[in-house]
Amino acid sequence: MEPLDKASRAMKKAYAPYSEFQVGCVVVGNSGQEYIGCNIENASYGATICAERIAIGQAIAHGEKKISKIYLINSSKMPVTPCGVCLQVMSEFGKDFEITSASKDQKIVREMHFKDLFPIAFDKKSLPKKTR
């Protein structure tokens, strides 16, 4: 099964009763293994977790340390970019990987590079030396 199809299956399992905006994600680790996530909303909106961070968490839990590719699909008619929080989290695990984002029906697919979406990340170099 293709990664966007896997992301689509995950999207359909998303818990999004408030926004009704479902997202599915597949993160490919450096090993080539794929990790799947969907968004999980919460009545306390700040507790909502994006599909990208769920999939990244799965990858990390399986020992991955680098992202090589991300596939996203959402329940709207247009592809979307990851939110700023997800981009910040992604920056810990790679600086130069491709993100493929698709509309719900996969008729519109957009290819992006992480470094173009998030060219200057807050990272360990941003911290004082004694906290590194």
Sequence and secondary structure as in RCSB ss.txt:
>XXXX:A:sequence
MEPLDKASRAMKKAYAPYSEFQVGCVVVGNSGQEYIGCNIENASYGATICAERIAIGQAIAHGEKKISKIYLINS
SKMPVTPCGVCLQVMSEFGKDFEITSASKDQKIVREMHFKDLFPIAFDKKSLPKKTR
>XXXX:A:secstr
  HHHHHHHHHTT B TTT   EEEEEEETTS EEEEE B  SSGGG B HHHHHHHHHHHTT   EEEEEEEES
SSS     HHHHHHHTTS SS EEEEE TTSSSEEEEEHHHH SS   GGGS GGG 
